[in-house]
């Protein structure tokens, strides 16, 4: 499934555990602004699921993801879909 052109992917992190059909992913990108219901992809750009919650310490947060597929590779790196922001100063 290709990623839409108006979106960009940022590194989210590696999955740590699966609890009650939810995946816990430790967030590795410190400056990332996570939003609920953002799409999560694996390294082959396959849609994994959506972020349902963000828990944990501010310095070491975890993203809780509701998967849409049953087989998840826990050695894979996951990416989150973020919106591309334009430069508002260059718009005329």
Secondary structure as the mmCIF struct_conf table of DSSP 4:
data_model
#
loop_
_struct_conf.conf_type_id
_struct_conf.id
_struct_conf.beg_label_comp_id
_struct_conf.beg_label_asym_id
_struct_conf.beg_label_seq_id
_struct_conf.end_label_comp_id
_struct_conf.end_label_asym_id
_struct_conf.end_label_seq_id
HELX_LH_PP_P HELX_LH_PP_P1 UNK A 2 UNK A 4
TURN_TY1_P TURN_TY1_P1 UNK A 5 UNK A 6
STRN STRN1 UNK A 7 UNK A 19
TURN_TY1_P TURN_TY1_P2 UNK A 20 UNK A 21
STRN STRN2 UNK A 22 UNK A 27
TURN_TY1_P TURN_TY1_P3 UNK A 30 UNK A 31
TURN_TY1_P TURN_TY1_P4 UNK A 36 UNK A 37
STRN STRN3 UNK A 39 UNK A 41
TURN_TY1_P TURN_TY1_P5 UNK A 43 UNK A 44
STRN STRN4 UNK A 47 UNK A 56
BEND BEND1 UNK A 58 UNK A 60
STRN STRN5 UNK A 61 UNK A 67
BEND BEND2 UNK A 68 UNK A 70
TURN_TY1_P TURN_TY1_P6 UNK A 74 UNK A 75
BEND BEND3 UNK A 76 UNK A 76
STRN STRN6 UNK A 77 UNK A 83
HELX_LH_PP_P HELX_LH_PP_P2 UNK A 84 UNK A 86
HELX_RH_3T_P HELX_RH_3T_P1 UNK A 88 UNK A 90
#
